[in-house]
C-alpha cells in the first residue's frame, strides 16, 4: 500500500471512530447525563481506545458540544431544504404547503421512538443544566430556520410584516414542540383522547389552525 492509500485508509478509519464516539456519547449522555458519563464509558461502548476522545475532541465537554452541533446542523439543513422546495415550486407557493412541509420536517427526527426519546432526553437535560454555549441553538438552527420561514411567509402574504411573520413562525414551532413533548410524555398511556392523537392528525390540525391565524393577520385582524 502506497502513502496515498495509507492516508485514505486512516481518513476512513478516523471517520468511523468519530462516528462511533458520537453515537456512544449520545446514548450515554441521554441515559446517564453529562456528569454521570465518563470518558471510559464512551470509549468502551464505542470500542475505541481511551485516548481517542482526547485526540478527536479534546475532552468530554468538547465531544458533548460537537454532538449537539452536529444534530442541530443536520436538522437545520433539512428544514431549510423543505422550505426551499416549497418556495421554488413553479406555481405560486401556498401557505398551507409551506407550514405542512415545515411541520413534517420539524417532527421527522422524532419519528423513530428510540431516537426521539434519546434526543429529547438530551434536550431536556441541557435545558436544565445549560452546559452548551448560550448562542448555539440560536446560531445553529433557530435564526436560520426562523429567518427562512419569515421571508417565505412575507413572500406568500405580502400584507404581513416581518415581525408578525416571525411571531407566527414562533407560534407554529411552539405547537410542534408541544405535540412532540406530549407524544413522548404519554407514550403507551391510555384512558384519554389525548393519548390517541397521532402525528399526522396533529400536523393537519396545527397547519389549519396556523394558516387561519396568519390569514387573519393579513386581513387586518390583529388587535
C-alpha positions in Angstrom: 0.0 0.0 0.0 1.5 3.4 -1.0 1.4 6.5 1.1 -1.8 7.8 -0.6 -3.6 4.5 0.2 -2.3 4.8 3.8 -3.7 8.3 4.1 -7.1 7.3 2.6 -7.3 4.3 5.0 -6.5 6.4 8.0 -9.1 9.0 6.9 -11.7 6.3 6.6 -10.8 4.9 10.0 -10.9 8.3 11.6 -14.4 8.9 10.2 -15.6 5.6 11.6 -14.0 6.3 15.0 -15.6 9.8 15.2 -19.0 8.4 14.3 -18.8 5.6 16.9 -17.7 8.0 19.6 -20.6 10.4 18.8 -23.2 7.6 18.7 -21.9 6.1 22.0 -21.8 9.6 23.6 -25.4 10.4 22.5 -26.8 7.2 24.0 -24.9 7.5 27.3 -25.4 11.2 27.8 -29.2 10.6 27.3 -29.2 7.7 29.8 -26.8 8.9 32.5 -26.4 12.7 31.9 -23.2 14.6 31.3 -21.8 14.2 34.9 -22.8 10.5 35.1 -21.0 9.6 31.9 -17.2 9.1 31.9 -14.8 9.1 29.1 -14.1 5.4 29.7 -17.8 4.7 29.4 -17.9 6.3 26.0 -14.8 4.7 24.6 -15.7 1.3 26.0 -19.2 1.5 24.3 -17.6 2.7 21.1 -14.9 0.0 21.3 -12.1 2.6 20.9 -9.0 3.5 22.9 -9.3 5.7 25.9 -7.2 8.4 24.2 -9.5 8.6 21.2 -11.7 11.3 22.7 -8.8 13.5 23.6 -7.3 13.0 20.1 -10.5 13.8 18.1 -12.4 16.2 20.5 -10.1 17.4 23.3 -12.3 16.4 26.2 -15.7 15.3 27.2 -17.2 18.7 27.1 -16.0 19.3 23.5 -17.5 16.0 22.5 -20.8 17.0 24.1 -20.8 20.3 22.2 -19.9 18.6 18.9 -22.7 16.1 19.3 -25.3 18.9 19.7 -23.7 21.0 16.9 -23.9 18.1 14.5 -27.5 17.2 15.3 -28.7 20.8 15.1 -26.9 21.4 11.8 -28.5 18.3 10.3 -31.9 19.4 11.4 -31.3 23.0 10.2 -30.2 21.9 6.8 -33.2 19.6 6.4 -35.7 22.3 7.4 -34.1 24.9 5.1 -34.3 22.4 2.2 -38.0 21.7 3.0 -38.7 25.5 2.9 -36.7 25.9 -0.3 -38.5 23.1 -2.0 -41.9 24.7 -1.4 -40.8 28.2 -2.4 -39.0 27.1 -5.6 -42.2 25.5 -6.9 -43.1 26.8 -10.4 -46.6 27.6 -9.2 -47.3 30.2 -6.6 -46.4 28.7 -3.2 -49.2 28.2 -0.8 -49.1 29.0 2.9 -50.6 25.6 3.8 -48.0 23.8 1.9 -45.2 25.8 3.5 -46.5 25.2 7.0 -47.1 21.5 6.2 -43.6 21.0 4.9 -42.0 22.8 7.8 -44.1 20.8 10.3 -43.4 17.4 8.8 -39.7 18.1 8.6 -39.7 19.5 12.2 -41.1 16.3 13.6 -39.2 14.0 11.2 -36.2 13.4 13.6 -38.6 12.2 16.2 -40.5 9.7 14.1 -38.2 6.9 15.4 -39.3 6.4 19.0 -35.9 5.2 20.2 -34.1 8.2 18.6 -36.7 10.7 19.7 -36.6 9.6 23.3 -32.8 9.7 23.3 -32.5 13.2 21.8 -35.4 14.6 23.8 -33.7 13.4 27.0 -30.6 15.2 25.8 -32.6 18.4 25.1 -34.4 18.2 28.5 -31.1 17.7 30.3 -29.5 20.5 28.5 -32.4 22.9 29.3 -32.0 22.1 33.0 -28.2 22.0 33.1 -27.3 24.6 30.4 -23.8 23.3 29.5 -23.8 24.5 25.9 -22.7 27.9 24.7 -25.7 30.2 25.1 -25.9 31.1 21.4 -25.5 27.6 20.0 -29.2 26.9 19.5 -29.7 30.4 18.1 -26.8 30.3 15.7 -27.1 26.7 14.5 -30.8 26.3 14.0 -33.2 28.9 15.4 -32.0 32.0 13.5 -31.5 30.3 10.1 -34.9 28.5 10.1 -37.0 31.3 11.6 -35.5 33.8 9.2 -36.2 31.5 6.2 -39.8 31.0 7.3 -40.2 34.7 8.0 -39.1 35.6 4.5 -41.2 32.9 2.9 -44.4 34.0 4.7 -43.8 37.6 3.6 -43.5 36.4 0.0 -46.7 34.4 0.2 -48.6 37.0 2.2 -47.3 40.5 1.3 -49.6 42.2 3.8 -47.8 40.6 6.6 -44.8 42.4 8.0 -41.7 40.6 9.0 -42.3 40.9 12.8 -45.7 39.3 12.5 -44.4 36.6 10.2 -41.7 35.8 12.8 -44.2 35.7 15.6 -46.4 33.3 13.6 -43.5 31.1 12.9 -42.6 31.0 16.6 -46.2 30.1 17.4 -46.2 27.3 14.8 -42.9 26.0 16.2 -44.2 26.1 19.8 -47.2 24.0 18.8 -45.0 21.4 17.2 -42.7 21.3 20.2 -45.7 20.7 22.5 -47.0 17.9 20.4 -43.6 16.3 20.3 -43.3 16.5 24.1 -46.9 15.3 24.6 -46.3 12.2 22.5 -43.2 11.3 24.5 -44.8 12.1 27.8 -48.0 10.0 27.2 -46.4 7.2 25.1 -48.1 3.9 26.0 -50.7 5.5 28.3 -54.4 5.0 27.9 -57.6 6.5 29.2 -57.9 9.8 27.5 -58.4 11.1 23.9 -55.0 12.9 24.0 -53.2 9.5 24.1 -54.7 8.5 20.8 -53.7 11.6 18.8 -51.2 10.7 16.1 -48.6 12.9 14.5 -50.3 13.2 11.1 -53.6 14.3 12.8 -51.7 16.7 14.9 -49.8 18.2 12.0 -53.1 18.6 10.0 -54.7 20.5 12.9 -51.6 22.7 13.6 -51.3 23.7 9.9 -55.0 24.6 9.6 -55.0 26.5 12.9 -51.8 28.4 12.0 -52.9 29.2 8.4 -56.2 30.6 9.7 -54.4 32.7 12.2 -51.9 34.2 9.8 -54.7 35.0 7.3 -56.5 36.9 10.0 -53.3 39.0 10.4 -53.1 39.5 6.6 -56.7 40.8 6.6 -56.1 43.3 9.4 -57.4 41.1 12.2 -54.6 41.9 14.5 -55.6 43.8 17.7 
